[in-house]
Amino acid sequence: MTVPFAAADVWQRAFEVLRNLQGAAGSIATTQPGVLSASFRATWRSWGEKITVHIGQASDGTVVRIRSACAFPFQFFDWGVNRGNVQQIRAGLEPPHAPEAGRP
């Protein structure tokens, strides 16, 4: 996804979203420049997840790539947890929508 914010602002927003996701375990790490990594503990729906957020500057804003994968390599089904993680992070990084004209 591409967002119309500076990379530093996206970095801070991504860090906050990861920190506030339910199930965050340990710390959020910077494994490489422009990459945030977080691990999530096991729940009744999964054996845990590893999430990475890649942030890079683009001419029209900042490019963000989000990946959520099962922490346990032999887990074949995630019950939609990884998709939900990506959607929550994406929603936290998208610009707020302007109110529609004529709506109270």
PyMOL CGO cylinders between C-alpha atoms (Angstrom):
from pymol import cmd
from pymol.cgo import CYLINDER

trace = [
    CYLINDER, 0.00, 0.00, 0.00, 1.08, 3.59, -0.48, 0.3, 1, 1, 1, 1, 1, 1,
    CYLINDER, 1.08, 3.59, -0.48, 0.14, 6.25, 2.05, 0.3, 1, 1, 1, 1, 1, 1,
    CYLINDER, 0.14, 6.25, 2.05, 0.50, 10.02, 1.64, 0.3, 1, 1, 1, 1, 1, 1,
    CYLINDER, 0.50, 10.02, 1.64, 2.69, 10.52, 4.70, 0.3, 1, 1, 1, 1, 1, 1,
    CYLINDER, 2.69, 10.52, 4.70, 6.42, 10.90, 5.25, 0.3, 1, 1, 1, 1, 1, 1,
    CYLINDER, 6.42, 10.90, 5.25, 8.27, 7.67, 6.02, 0.3, 1, 1, 1, 1, 1, 1,
    CYLINDER, 8.27, 7.67, 6.02, 9.14, 8.82, 9.55, 0.3, 1, 1, 1, 1, 1, 1,
    CYLINDER, 9.14, 8.82, 9.55, 5.46, 9.41, 10.33, 0.3, 1, 1, 1, 1, 1, 1,
    CYLINDER, 5.46, 9.41, 10.33, 4.47, 6.02, 8.89, 0.3, 1, 1, 1, 1, 1, 1,
    CYLINDER, 4.47, 6.02, 8.89, 7.23, 4.38, 10.95, 0.3, 1, 1, 1, 1, 1, 1,
    CYLINDER, 7.23, 4.38, 10.95, 5.84, 5.90, 14.15, 0.3, 1, 1, 1, 1, 1, 1,
    CYLINDER, 5.84, 5.90, 14.15, 2.25, 4.98, 13.26, 0.3, 1, 1, 1, 1, 1, 1,
    CYLINDER, 2.25, 4.98, 13.26, 3.26, 1.40, 12.39, 0.3, 1, 1, 1, 1, 1, 1,
    CYLINDER, 3.26, 1.40, 12.39, 5.12, 1.07, 15.69, 0.3, 1, 1, 1, 1, 1, 1,
    CYLINDER, 5.12, 1.07, 15.69, 2.05, 2.28, 17.62, 0.3, 1, 1, 1, 1, 1, 1,
    CYLINDER, 2.05, 2.28, 17.62, -0.31, -0.05, 15.74, 0.3, 1, 1, 1, 1, 1, 1,
    CYLINDER, -0.31, -0.05, 15.74, 1.95, -3.05, 16.37, 0.3, 1, 1, 1, 1, 1, 1,
    CYLINDER, 1.95, -3.05, 16.37, 2.29, -2.13, 20.02, 0.3, 1, 1, 1, 1, 1, 1,
    CYLINDER, 2.29, -2.13, 20.02, -1.48, -1.93, 20.43, 0.3, 1, 1, 1, 1, 1, 1,
    CYLINDER, -1.48, -1.93, 20.43, -2.36, -5.16, 18.64, 0.3, 1, 1, 1, 1, 1, 1,
    CYLINDER, -2.36, -5.16, 18.64, -3.77, -7.71, 21.03, 0.3, 1, 1, 1, 1, 1, 1,
    CYLINDER, -3.77, -7.71, 21.03, -1.35, -10.53, 21.79, 0.3, 1, 1, 1, 1, 1, 1,
    CYLINDER, -1.35, -10.53, 21.79, 1.91, -8.65, 21.25, 0.3, 1, 1, 1, 1, 1, 1,
    CYLINDER, 1.91, -8.65, 21.25, 4.72, -10.52, 22.96, 0.3, 1, 1, 1, 1, 1, 1,
    CYLINDER, 4.72, -10.52, 22.96, 8.19, -9.29, 23.68, 0.3, 1, 1, 1, 1, 1, 1,
    CYLINDER, 8.19, -9.29, 23.68, 9.39, -6.20, 21.89, 0.3, 1, 1, 1, 1, 1, 1,
    CYLINDER, 9.39, -6.20, 21.89, 9.07, -4.71, 18.46, 0.3, 1, 1, 1, 1, 1, 1,
    CYLINDER, 9.07, -4.71, 18.46, 12.45, -4.84, 16.78, 0.3, 1, 1, 1, 1, 1, 1,
    CYLINDER, 12.45, -4.84, 16.78, 14.16, -3.14, 13.87, 0.3, 1, 1, 1, 1, 1, 1,
    CYLINDER, 14.16, -3.14, 13.87, 15.84, -6.02, 12.07, 0.3, 1, 1, 1, 1, 1, 1,
    CYLINDER, 15.84, -6.02, 12.07, 16.99, -3.93, 9.08, 0.3, 1, 1, 1, 1, 1, 1,
    CYLINDER, 16.99, -3.93, 9.08, 16.66, -0.28, 8.10, 0.3, 1, 1, 1, 1, 1, 1,
    CYLINDER, 16.66, -0.28, 8.10, 13.03, 0.36, 7.18, 0.3, 1, 1, 1, 1, 1, 1,
    CYLINDER, 13.03, 0.36, 7.18, 11.74, -2.91, 8.70, 0.3, 1, 1, 1, 1, 1, 1,
    CYLINDER, 11.74, -2.91, 8.70, 9.74, -3.37, 11.90, 0.3, 1, 1, 1, 1, 1, 1,
    CYLINDER, 9.74, -3.37, 11.90, 9.32, -6.92, 13.23, 0.3, 1, 1, 1, 1, 1, 1,
    CYLINDER, 9.32, -6.92, 13.23, 7.06, -8.20, 16.00, 0.3, 1, 1, 1, 1, 1, 1,
    CYLINDER, 7.06, -8.20, 16.00, 6.11, -11.59, 17.35, 0.3, 1, 1, 1, 1, 1, 1,
    CYLINDER, 6.11, -11.59, 17.35, 2.75, -12.53, 18.79, 0.3, 1, 1, 1, 1, 1, 1,
    CYLINDER, 2.75, -12.53, 18.79, 2.09, -15.22, 21.35, 0.3, 1, 1, 1, 1, 1, 1,
    CYLINDER, 2.09, -15.22, 21.35, 0.04, -18.35, 20.83, 0.3, 1, 1, 1, 1, 1, 1,
    CYLINDER, 0.04, -18.35, 20.83, -3.71, -18.16, 21.31, 0.3, 1, 1, 1, 1, 1, 1,
    CYLINDER, -3.71, -18.16, 21.31, -6.52, -20.67, 21.04, 0.3, 1, 1, 1, 1, 1, 1,
    CYLINDER, -6.52, -20.67, 21.04, -6.60, -19.88, 17.29, 0.3, 1, 1, 1, 1, 1, 1,
    CYLINDER, -6.60, -19.88, 17.29, -2.91, -20.14, 16.42, 0.3, 1, 1, 1, 1, 1, 1,
    CYLINDER, -2.91, -20.14, 16.42, 0.61, -21.01, 17.55, 0.3, 1, 1, 1, 1, 1, 1,
    CYLINDER, 0.61, -21.01, 17.55, 1.62, -17.36, 17.25, 0.3, 1, 1, 1, 1, 1, 1,
    CYLINDER, 1.62, -17.36, 17.25, 2.55, -15.06, 14.40, 0.3, 1, 1, 1, 1, 1, 1,
    CYLINDER, 2.55, -15.06, 14.40, 5.53, -13.11, 13.15, 0.3, 1, 1, 1, 1, 1, 1,
    CYLINDER, 5.53, -13.11, 13.15, 4.71, -9.76, 11.58, 0.3, 1, 1, 1, 1, 1, 1,
    CYLINDER, 4.71, -9.76, 11.58, 7.00, -7.60, 9.48, 0.3, 1, 1, 1, 1, 1, 1,
    CYLINDER, 7.00, -7.60, 9.48, 6.28, -4.10, 8.19, 0.3, 1, 1, 1, 1, 1, 1,
    CYLINDER, 6.28, -4.10, 8.19, 8.58, -2.79, 5.44, 0.3, 1, 1, 1, 1, 1, 1,
    CYLINDER, 8.58, -2.79, 5.44, 8.55, 1.00, 5.04, 0.3, 1, 1, 1, 1, 1, 1,
    CYLINDER, 8.55, 1.00, 5.04, 10.13, 2.81, 2.10, 0.3, 1, 1, 1, 1, 1, 1,
    CYLINDER, 10.13, 2.81, 2.10, 9.95, 6.30, 0.64, 0.3, 1, 1, 1, 1, 1, 1,
    CYLINDER, 9.95, 6.30, 0.64, 8.23, 6.75, -2.74, 0.3, 1, 1, 1, 1, 1, 1,
    CYLINDER, 8.23, 6.75, -2.74, 7.65, 9.77, -4.95, 0.3, 1, 1, 1, 1, 1, 1,
    CYLINDER, 7.65, 9.77, -4.95, 3.96, 9.95, -4.00, 0.3, 1, 1, 1, 1, 1, 1,
    CYLINDER, 3.96, 9.95, -4.00, 4.27, 9.12, -0.28, 0.3, 1, 1, 1, 1, 1, 1,
    CYLINDER, 4.27, 9.12, -0.28, 5.48, 6.05, 1.55, 0.3, 1, 1, 1, 1, 1, 1,
    CYLINDER, 5.48, 6.05, 1.55, 5.25, 2.44, 0.40, 0.3, 1, 1, 1, 1, 1, 1,
    CYLINDER, 5.25, 2.44, 0.40, 4.32, -0.06, 3.10, 0.3, 1, 1, 1, 1, 1, 1,
    CYLINDER, 4.32, -0.06, 3.10, 4.44, -3.87, 2.81, 0.3, 1, 1, 1, 1, 1, 1,
    CYLINDER, 4.44, -3.87, 2.81, 2.88, -5.85, 5.63, 0.3, 1, 1, 1, 1, 1, 1,
    CYLINDER, 2.88, -5.85, 5.63, 3.41, -9.58, 6.17, 0.3, 1, 1, 1, 1, 1, 1,
    CYLINDER, 3.41, -9.58, 6.17, 1.97, -11.78, 8.88, 0.3, 1, 1, 1, 1, 1, 1,
    CYLINDER, 1.97, -11.78, 8.88, 3.01, -15.44, 9.00, 0.3, 1, 1, 1, 1, 1, 1,
    CYLINDER, 3.01, -15.44, 9.00, 2.53, -18.32, 11.40, 0.3, 1, 1, 1, 1, 1, 1,
    CYLINDER, 2.53, -18.32, 11.40, 5.39, -18.64, 13.89, 0.3, 1, 1, 1, 1, 1, 1,
    CYLINDER, 5.39, -18.64, 13.89, 5.11, -22.43, 13.97, 0.3, 1, 1, 1, 1, 1, 1,
    CYLINDER, 5.11, -22.43, 13.97, 6.40, -23.73, 10.60, 0.3, 1, 1, 1, 1, 1, 1,
    CYLINDER, 6.40, -23.73, 10.60, 4.07, -26.75, 10.48, 0.3, 1, 1, 1, 1, 1, 1,
    CYLINDER, 4.07, -26.75, 10.48, 0.86, -24.82, 11.08, 0.3, 1, 1, 1, 1, 1, 1,
    CYLINDER, 0.86, -24.82, 11.08, -1.18, -25.20, 7.89, 0.3, 1, 1, 1, 1, 1, 1,
    CYLINDER, -1.18, -25.20, 7.89, -4.32, -23.26, 8.78, 0.3, 1, 1, 1, 1, 1, 1,
    CYLINDER, -4.32, -23.26, 8.78, -4.42, -19.95, 10.65, 0.3, 1, 1, 1, 1, 1, 1,
    CYLINDER, -4.42, -19.95, 10.65, -8.19, -19.41, 11.01, 0.3, 1, 1, 1, 1, 1, 1,
    CYLINDER, -8.19, -19.41, 11.01, -7.85, -15.98, 9.36, 0.3, 1, 1, 1, 1, 1, 1,
    CYLINDER, -7.85, -15.98, 9.36, -5.52, -14.60, 12.03, 0.3, 1, 1, 1, 1, 1, 1,
    CYLINDER, -5.52, -14.60, 12.03, -2.81, -13.47, 9.59, 0.3, 1, 1, 1, 1, 1, 1,
    CYLINDER, -2.81, -13.47, 9.59, -5.29, -11.75, 7.29, 0.3, 1, 1, 1, 1, 1, 1,
    CYLINDER, -5.29, -11.75, 7.29, -6.81, -10.02, 10.33, 0.3, 1, 1, 1, 1, 1, 1,
    CYLINDER, -6.81, -10.02, 10.33, -3.38, -8.83, 11.48, 0.3, 1, 1, 1, 1, 1, 1,
    CYLINDER, -3.38, -8.83, 11.48, -2.64, -7.30, 8.08, 0.3, 1, 1, 1, 1, 1, 1,
    CYLINDER, -2.64, -7.30, 8.08, -6.08, -5.65, 7.92, 0.3, 1, 1, 1, 1, 1, 1,
    CYLINDER, -6.08, -5.65, 7.92, -5.68, -4.12, 11.39, 0.3, 1, 1, 1, 1, 1, 1,
    CYLINDER, -5.68, -4.12, 11.39, -2.24, -2.72, 10.59, 0.3, 1, 1, 1, 1, 1, 1,
    CYLINDER, -2.24, -2.72, 10.59, -3.42, -1.44, 7.23, 0.3, 1, 1, 1, 1, 1, 1,
    CYLINDER, -3.42, -1.44, 7.23, -6.43, 0.28, 8.85, 0.3, 1, 1, 1, 1, 1, 1,
    CYLINDER, -6.43, 0.28, 8.85, -4.12, 1.92, 11.38, 0.3, 1, 1, 1, 1, 1, 1,
    CYLINDER, -4.12, 1.92, 11.38, -1.88, 3.32, 8.64, 0.3, 1, 1, 1, 1, 1, 1,
    CYLINDER, -1.88, 3.32, 8.64, -4.52, 4.56, 6.19, 0.3, 1, 1, 1, 1, 1, 1,
    CYLINDER, -4.52, 4.56, 6.19, -5.27, 8.27, 6.20, 0.3, 1, 1, 1, 1, 1, 1,
    CYLINDER, -5.27, 8.27, 6.20, -8.52, 9.22, 7.96, 0.3, 1, 1, 1, 1, 1, 1,
    CYLINDER, -8.52, 9.22, 7.96, -11.45, 9.54, 5.61, 0.3, 1, 1, 1, 1, 1, 1,
    CYLINDER, -11.45, 9.54, 5.61, -13.01, 12.98, 5.17, 0.3, 1, 1, 1, 1, 1, 1,
    CYLINDER, -13.01, 12.98, 5.17, -16.66, 13.17, 6.24, 0.3, 1, 1, 1, 1, 1, 1,
    CYLINDER, -16.66, 13.17, 6.24, -19.06, 12.89, 3.34, 0.3, 1, 1, 1, 1, 1, 1,
    CYLINDER, -19.06, 12.89, 3.34, -20.80, 16.08, 2.23, 0.3, 1, 1, 1, 1, 1, 1,
    CYLINDER, -20.80, 16.08, 2.23, -24.34, 16.40, 3.50, 0.3, 1, 1, 1, 1, 1, 1,
    CYLINDER, -24.34, 16.40, 3.50, -23.92, 13.82, 6.29, 0.3, 1, 1, 1, 1, 1, 1,
    CYLINDER, -23.92, 13.82, 6.29, -24.34, 14.93, 9.88, 0.3, 1, 1, 1, 1, 1, 1,
]
cmd.load_cgo(trace, "trace")
